[in-house]
């Protein structure tokens, strides 16, 4: 039995294993998100305009980078299904097909990020904020290929049961990014201060080192040897293009749609001014911590459910679904309550008290955190059930549902509540919660119906 097969088999057998797998993936996701949190905390020392500009640029960058990462992770349930059925040759060819597809998608994404300033000006953002965001985005464009490669390598490592090693390297990346930010933003060890662009330099350097380290580690333990042997003995990449796209594209679209949703929201908040945008950024970064943990259990559910579906083990599949919903969804709700109660102590950590507009930003962000808690509670079902449906061989439903709810419900509600209803940034967060909450309800119905059909 392969490392992945043994890991998933144990995961489906009892809740503690699912908890460990989900926590390992969730903490790795959290380490990835922590890089953004570190950026916000350190950029906030430069002032509200720089923080607002970084929010605009990173919203678009994250939309594209998460699409690439989502593509790589989206192949995971397909690989699990193949391994559950004992078809390792198809799993190896699916990985090769995903690498080819991901490489083709990388080029236009880099070009779009490099053109950040004219893109923001085209949607009538402030000229100063657009210029600052553009200088930051030039370095983010360089970081994107490393992010894509790291996501692909992450999927290979996870597929071979090496989640702890991925977690260790992800935590190391946070430390590297922190040091890089300190050196390049503020200047140290003979290197001049670059200000906001320095954060982009640090992100690119961190991405390069992380991808290189993970690739070398996989090579050292001979993971590539096994994949290469299976690939050479059963060369059929073209046969896996369609299955890979069927699984990976919906998840990539889902990730892009989610980040696009937040990018559009950031633009809406930008119309309210730099203080609401800075406050929005602080609440969003704290909320993403809970989202990252829930995504770990979503990934664990997708892998476990798909594996047991592939080997036609209905009882183990059902246990994996129940445990993922209970642990992943419940944990996200508890986190939401915690940040809501601790909002007054958490918010000042993200902006210096002596920078321009600091008092105004803190005064707005603290009560806004309650709306962030509400969003996490209503969004918990959507995140975990997305993984469940992927594991149940239904990868398109979460993407379609999220896009429709974001575009037709969430964004219109946010705009109406913020401007005609004059609720400002609080209205925007209420609108977001409405769209995500409706998505959770629809996906819950979808899972119940699919399980009913399979059991009947």
C-alpha positions as CSV (number, residue, x, y, z in Angstrom):
1,X,0.0,0.0,0.0
2,X,1.3,3.5,-0.9
3,X,2.0,6.2,1.7
4,X,-1.1,8.0,0.6
5,X,-3.2,4.9,0.6
6,X,-2.1,4.0,4.2
7,X,-2.7,7.6,5.3
8,X,-6.2,7.9,3.8
9,X,-7.2,4.4,4.9
10,X,-6.4,5.3,8.5
11,X,-8.0,8.7,8.1
12,X,-11.3,7.2,7.1
13,X,-11.2,4.6,9.9
14,X,-11.4,6.8,12.9
15,X,-11.9,10.5,13.8
16,X,-8.5,11.2,15.4
17,X,-6.7,10.4,12.2
18,X,-9.0,12.7,10.2
19,X,-8.3,15.4,12.8
20,X,-4.6,15.1,12.5
21,X,-4.7,15.1,8.7
22,X,-7.0,18.1,8.6
23,X,-5.0,20.0,11.2
24,X,-1.7,19.3,9.3
25,X,-3.2,20.6,6.1
26,X,-4.9,23.5,7.9
27,X,-1.8,24.6,9.6
28,X,0.1,24.5,6.4
29,X,-2.6,26.6,4.8
30,X,-2.4,28.9,7.8
31,X,1.3,29.3,7.4
32,X,0.7,30.3,3.8
33,X,-1.8,32.9,4.9
34,X,0.5,34.0,7.7
35,X,2.8,35.4,5.1
36,X,0.0,37.8,4.1
37,X,-0.7,38.6,7.7
38,X,2.9,39.4,8.3
39,X,2.9,41.7,5.2
40,X,-0.1,43.6,6.5
41,X,1.3,44.0,10.0
42,X,4.7,45.3,8.7
43,X,3.3,47.4,5.8
44,X,0.9,48.9,8.3
45,X,3.9,50.6,10.0
46,X,4.4,52.6,6.8
47,X,0.9,54.1,7.0
48,X,-2.7,53.7,5.9
49,X,-2.1,54.7,2.2
50,X,0.6,52.0,1.8
51,X,-1.6,49.4,3.6
52,X,-4.6,50.3,1.4
53,X,-2.5,50.0,-1.8
54,X,-1.1,46.7,-0.7
55,X,-4.7,45.5,-0.1
56,X,-5.7,46.4,-3.6
57,X,-2.6,44.7,-5.2
58,X,-2.7,41.6,-3.0
59,X,-6.4,41.0,-3.7
60,X,-5.7,40.6,-7.4
61,X,-2.5,38.7,-6.8
62,X,-4.2,36.3,-4.4
63,X,-7.0,35.7,-6.9
64,X,-4.6,34.5,-9.5
65,X,-2.2,32.7,-7.3
66,X,-5.0,30.8,-5.4
67,X,-6.4,29.8,-8.8
68,X,-3.0,28.2,-9.6
69,X,-2.8,26.6,-6.2
70,X,-6.4,25.5,-6.5
71,X,-5.7,23.8,-9.8
72,X,-2.9,21.8,-8.3
73,X,-4.9,20.9,-5.2
74,X,-8.0,20.2,-7.3
75,X,-6.2,17.2,-8.8
76,X,-5.8,15.7,-5.3
77,X,-9.3,14.0,-5.2
78,X,-8.7,12.6,-8.7
79,X,-5.4,11.1,-7.6
80,X,-7.0,9.7,-4.4
81,X,-9.8,8.1,-6.5
82,X,-7.2,6.5,-8.7
83,X,-5.2,5.2,-5.8
84,X,-8.3,3.9,-4.1
85,X,-9.0,1.9,-7.2
86,X,-5.4,0.7,-7.4
87,X,-4.6,2.6,-10.6
88,X,-1.2,4.2,-9.9
89,X,-0.3,4.6,-13.6
90,X,-3.2,7.0,-14.1
91,X,-2.3,8.9,-11.0
92,X,1.3,9.5,-12.3
93,X,0.0,10.6,-15.7
94,X,-2.6,12.9,-14.1
95,X,0.3,14.7,-12.3
96,X,2.1,15.1,-15.6
97,X,-1.0,16.5,-17.2
98,X,-1.6,18.9,-14.4
99,X,2.0,20.2,-14.6
100,X,1.6,20.9,-18.4
101,X,-1.8,22.6,-17.9
102,X,-0.5,24.7,-15.0
103,X,2.5,25.9,-17.0
104,X,0.3,27.2,-19.9
105,X,-1.9,29.1,-17.5
106,X,1.0,30.9,-15.8
107,X,2.0,33.3,-18.6
108,X,-1.2,35.4,-18.9
109,X,-1.5,35.6,-15.1
110,X,2.0,37.1,-14.8
111,X,1.2,39.7,-17.5
112,X,-2.0,40.7,-15.8
113,X,-0.3,41.3,-12.4
114,X,2.5,43.3,-14.0
115,X,-0.1,45.6,-15.4
116,X,-1.6,46.4,-12.0
117,X,-1.4,50.2,-12.0
118,X,-3.3,50.7,-15.3
119,X,-5.9,48.1,-14.3
120,X,-6.6,49.9,-11.0
121,X,-6.7,53.3,-12.8
122,X,-9.2,51.8,-15.3
123,X,-11.6,51.1,-12.5
124,X,-11.2,54.7,-11.2
125,X,-9.1,53.9,-8.1
126,X,-7.1,56.8,-6.5
127,X,-4.0,57.7,-8.5
128,X,-1.7,57.6,-5.5
129,X,-3.0,54.2,-4.3
130,X,-2.7,52.8,-7.9
131,X,0.9,53.9,-8.3
132,X,1.8,52.4,-4.9
133,X,0.0,49.2,-5.7
134,X,1.8,49.0,-9.1
135,X,5.2,49.3,-7.6
136,X,4.4,46.5,-5.2
137,X,2.8,44.3,-8.0
138,X,5.9,44.3,-10.2
139,X,7.6,42.1,-7.6
140,X,4.4,40.0,-7.0
141,X,4.5,39.2,-10.8
142,X,7.9,37.7,-10.2
143,X,6.7,35.7,-7.2
144,X,3.7,34.1,-9.1
145,X,5.7,31.4,-10.9
146,X,7.3,30.3,-7.7
147,X,3.9,30.1,-6.1
148,X,2.5,27.9,-8.9
149,X,5.5,25.6,-8.7
150,X,5.2,25.3,-4.9
151,X,1.5,24.5,-5.1
152,X,2.2,21.7,-7.6
153,X,5.0,20.3,-5.4
154,X,2.8,20.6,-2.4
155,X,0.2,18.4,-4.1
156,X,2.9,15.7,-4.8
157,X,4.2,15.8,-1.2
158,X,0.7,15.5,0.2
159,X,-0.2,12.7,-2.2
160,X,2.7,10.7,-0.7
161,X,1.7,11.3,2.9
162,X,4.4,13.9,3.7
163,X,2.1,16.5,5.2
164,X,4.3,17.2,8.2
165,X,7.3,18.0,6.0
166,X,5.1,20.4,4.0
167,X,4.0,22.0,7.2
168,X,7.5,22.4,8.5
169,X,8.6,24.1,5.3
170,X,5.6,26.3,5.2
171,X,6.3,27.5,8.8
172,X,9.9,28.2,7.7
173,X,8.6,30.3,4.8
174,X,6.8,32.6,7.3
175,X,10.1,33.2,9.1
176,X,11.9,33.9,5.8
177,X,9.3,36.3,4.8
178,X,9.4,38.1,8.1
179,X,13.1,38.6,7.9
180,X,12.9,39.6,4.2
181,X,10.2,42.2,5.0
182,X,12.3,43.7,7.8
183,X,15.4,43.9,5.6
184,X,13.8,45.1,2.4
185,X,10.9,47.3,3.7
186,X,12.8,49.2,6.4
187,X,16.4,48.6,5.4
188,X,19.0,46.5,7.3
189,X,22.5,44.9,6.9
190,X,23.5,47.5,4.4
191,X,20.4,47.1,2.2
192,X,18.5,50.3,1.7
193,X,14.8,50.7,2.6
194,X,12.5,50.0,-0.3
195,X,9.2,50.7,1.5
196,X,6.2,49.0,0.0
197,X,8.1,47.4,-3.0
198,X,10.3,45.7,-0.4
199,X,7.4,43.6,0.7
200,X,7.1,42.4,-2.9
201,X,10.8,41.6,-3.0
202,X,10.4,39.5,0.1
203,X,7.4,37.6,-1.2
204,X,9.3,36.7,-4.4
205,X,12.4,35.6,-2.5
206,X,10.3,33.5,-0.1
207,X,8.5,31.8,-2.9
208,X,11.7,31.0,-4.7
209,X,13.4,29.5,-1.6
210,X,10.3,27.6,-0.6
211,X,9.7,26.0,-4.0
212,X,13.4,25.1,-4.3
213,X,13.6,23.6,-0.8
214,X,10.5,21.5,-1.3
215,X,11.6,20.3,-4.7
216,X,15.0,19.3,-3.4
217,X,13.5,17.5,-0.5
218,X,11.2,15.5,-2.7
219,X,14.1,14.7,-4.9
220,X,16.3,13.6,-1.9
221,X,13.7,11.1,-0.7
222,X,13.3,9.7,-4.3
223,X,9.6,10.7,-4.7
224,X,10.2,11.7,-8.3
225,X,11.9,8.4,-9.1
226,X,8.7,6.5,-8.3
227,X,6.5,8.9,-10.3
228,X,9.0,8.9,-13.2
229,X,9.0,5.1,-13.4
230,X,5.2,4.9,-13.5
231,X,5.1,7.6,-16.1
232,X,7.6,5.9,-18.4
233,X,6.0,2.5,-18.1
234,X,2.5,3.7,-18.8
235,X,2.8,6.9,-20.9
236,X,-0.7,8.2,-21.5
237,X,-0.7,11.9,-20.5
238,X,-3.1,12.9,-23.1
239,X,-5.7,10.5,-21.7
240,X,-5.5,12.3,-18.4
241,X,-6.0,15.8,-19.7
242,X,-9.8,15.6,-19.7
243,X,-10.1,14.0,-16.2
244,X,-7.5,16.5,-14.8
245,X,-9.4,19.5,-16.3
246,X,-12.7,18.1,-15.0
247,X,-11.4,18.1,-11.4
248,X,-8.8,20.9,-11.4
249,X,-10.6,23.6,-13.4
250,X,-13.7,23.8,-11.2
251,X,-11.6,24.1,-8.1
252,X,-9.3,26.7,-9.7
253,X,-12.3,28.6,-10.8
254,X,-13.7,28.3,-7.3
255,X,-10.5,29.7,-5.8
256,X,-10.3,32.5,-8.4
257,X,-14.0,33.3,-7.9
258,X,-13.6,33.5,-4.1
259,X,-10.5,35.8,-4.5
260,X,-12.2,37.8,-7.2
261,X,-15.1,38.3,-4.9
262,X,-12.8,39.7,-2.2
263,X,-11.0,41.8,-4.9
264,X,-14.3,43.4,-6.0
265,X,-15.2,43.9,-2.4
266,X,-11.8,45.7,-1.8
267,X,-12.6,48.0,-4.7
268,X,-16.0,48.8,-3.3
269,X,-14.4,49.6,0.1
270,X,-11.8,51.6,-1.7
271,X,-14.5,54.0,-2.8
272,X,-15.1,54.7,0.9
273,X,-11.5,55.9,1.4
274,X,-8.2,54.7,2.9
275,X,-9.4,54.3,6.5
276,X,-12.3,51.9,5.7
277,X,-10.0,50.0,3.3
278,X,-7.3,49.7,6.0
279,X,-9.8,48.5,8.6
280,X,-11.3,46.1,6.1
281,X,-7.8,44.7,5.4
282,X,-7.2,44.0,9.1
283,X,-10.5,42.2,9.6
284,X,-10.0,40.2,6.4
285,X,-6.5,39.0,7.5
286,X,-7.8,37.8,10.8
287,X,-10.8,36.1,9.2
288,X,-8.5,34.3,6.8
289,X,-6.8,32.5,9.7
290,X,-10.1,30.7,10.4
291,X,-10.7,30.1,6.7
292,X,-7.2,28.5,6.3
293,X,-7.9,26.0,9.1
294,X,-11.3,25.1,7.7
295,X,-9.7,24.6,4.2
296,X,-7.4,22.0,5.8
297,X,-10.4,19.9,6.8
298,X,-12.0,20.5,3.4
299,X,-8.9,19.1,1.7
300,X,-8.8,16.2,4.1
301,X,-12.4,15.4,3.4
302,X,-11.9,15.5,-0.4
303,X,-8.9,13.1,-0.2
304,X,-10.6,10.7,2.2
305,X,-14.0,10.7,0.6
306,X,-12.6,10.3,-2.9
307,X,-10.3,7.4,-1.9
308,X,-13.1,5.5,-0.2
309,X,-15.4,6.3,-3.1
310,X,-12.8,4.9,-5.5
311,X,-12.6,1.6,-3.5
312,X,-16.4,1.6,-3.0
313,X,-16.2,1.8,0.8
314,X,-19.5,3.6,1.7
315,X,-19.2,3.3,5.5
316,X,-15.8,4.8,5.7
317,X,-16.8,7.5,3.3
318,X,-19.8,8.4,5.4
319,X,-17.6,8.6,8.6
320,X,-15.1,10.9,6.8
321,X,-18.0,13.3,5.8
322,X,-19.5,13.5,9.2
323,X,-16.1,14.0,11.0
324,X,-15.0,16.7,8.5
325,X,-18.2,18.6,9.0
326,X,-18.2,18.3,12.8
327,X,-14.5,19.1,13.3
328,X,-13.9,21.6,10.4
329,X,-17.1,23.5,10.6
330,X,-17.2,23.5,14.4
331,X,-13.6,24.6,14.7
332,X,-14.3,27.5,12.3
333,X,-17.3,28.7,14.4
334,X,-15.3,28.5,17.6
335,X,-12.5,30.6,16.0
336,X,-15.1,33.2,14.9
337,X,-16.4,33.6,18.4
338,X,-12.8,33.9,19.7
339,X,-11.8,36.8,17.4
340,X,-15.1,38.5,18.0
341,X,-14.6,38.5,21.8
342,X,-10.9,39.5,21.5
343,X,-11.3,42.2,18.8
344,X,-10.2,45.1,21.0
345,X,-6.8,43.5,21.7
346,X,-6.2,42.1,18.2
347,X,-6.8,45.0,16.0
348,X,-4.0,47.3,17.3
349,X,-1.5,44.6,16.5
350,X,-1.9,45.3,12.8
351,X,-1.2,49.0,12.6
352,X,1.3,51.3,14.4
353,X,-0.1,53.7,16.8
354,X,2.1,56.6,15.5
355,X,1.3,56.2,11.8
356,X,-1.2,58.5,10.0
357,X,-4.9,57.7,10.5
358,X,-4.1,54.9,13.0
359,X,-6.7,55.9,15.6
360,X,-9.4,56.2,13.0
361,X,-8.5,52.8,11.5
362,X,-8.5,51.1,14.9
363,X,-11.8,52.7,15.9
364,X,-13.5,51.4,12.8
365,X,-11.8,47.9,12.6
366,X,-12.7,46.8,16.2
367,X,-16.5,46.8,15.7
368,X,-16.1,45.6,12.1
369,X,-14.5,42.4,13.6
370,X,-18.0,41.3,14.7
371,X,-19.1,41.3,11.1
372,X,-16.0,39.2,10.3
373,X,-17.1,36.7,12.9
374,X,-20.6,36.5,11.4
375,X,-19.1,35.8,8.0
376,X,-16.9,33.0,9.3
377,X,-19.9,31.3,11.0
378,X,-22.1,31.3,7.9
379,X,-19.3,30.4,5.5
380,X,-18.1,27.3,7.5
381,X,-20.5,25.0,5.7
382,X,-19.5,26.2,2.3
383,X,-15.8,25.5,2.8
384,X,-16.1,22.1,4.3
385,X,-18.8,20.8,2.0
386,X,-16.8,21.9,-1.0
387,X,-14.3,19.2,-0.2
388,X,-17.0,16.7,0.5
389,X,-18.5,17.3,-3.0
390,X,-15.1,17.1,-4.6
391,X,-14.6,13.7,-3.0
392,X,-18.1,12.6,-4.1
393,X,-17.1,13.1,-7.8
394,X,-19.1,16.4,-8.0
395,X,-16.4,19.0,-8.5
396,X,-18.4,21.5,-10.5
397,X,-21.3,22.1,-8.1
398,X,-19.2,24.1,-5.5
399,X,-17.7,26.3,-8.2
400,X,-21.1,27.0,-9.9
401,X,-22.8,27.6,-6.6
402,X,-20.2,29.9,-5.2
403,X,-19.9,32.0,-8.4
404,X,-23.7,32.5,-8.6
405,X,-24.0,33.3,-4.9
406,X,-21.1,35.7,-5.0
407,X,-22.1,37.5,-8.2
408,X,-25.9,37.5,-7.9
409,X,-26.3,37.8,-4.2
410,X,-23.1,38.8,-2.3
411,X,-21.8,41.7,-4.4
412,X,-25.1,43.3,-5.1
413,X,-26.1,43.1,-1.5
414,X,-22.8,44.6,-0.4
415,X,-23.1,47.5,-2.8
416,X,-26.7,48.2,-1.8
417,X,-26.1,48.1,1.9
418,X,-22.9,50.1,1.7
419,X,-24.1,53.0,-0.5
420,X,-27.9,53.4,-0.9
421,X,-28.4,52.1,2.6
422,X,-25.4,54.2,3.8
423,X,-24.1,51.4,6.1
424,X,-20.6,51.8,4.8
425,X,-18.0,49.1,5.2
426,X,-20.3,47.3,7.7
427,X,-22.9,47.0,5.0
428,X,-20.3,45.5,2.7
429,X,-19.5,42.7,5.2
430,X,-23.2,42.0,5.7
431,X,-23.5,41.6,2.0
432,X,-20.6,39.2,1.9
433,X,-22.0,37.1,4.7
434,X,-25.4,36.9,2.9
435,X,-23.8,35.6,-0.3
436,X,-21.6,33.0,1.5
437,X,-24.4,31.9,3.8
438,X,-26.7,31.2,0.9
439,X,-23.9,29.2,-0.8
440,X,-23.6,27.1,2.4
441,X,-27.3,26.3,2.4
442,X,-27.4,25.3,-1.3
443,X,-24.3,23.0,-0.9
444,X,-25.8,21.4,2.2
445,X,-28.9,20.5,0.1
446,X,-26.6,19.2,-2.7
447,X,-24.7,16.9,-0.4
448,X,-27.8,15.5,1.2
449,X,-29.3,14.7,-2.2
450,X,-26.2,13.2,-3.6
451,X,-25.8,10.9,-0.6
452,X,-29.5,10.0,-0.8
453,X,-29.1,9.0,-4.5
454,X,-26.0,6.9,-3.8
455,X,-27.5,5.1,-0.8
456,X,-30.8,4.5,-2.7
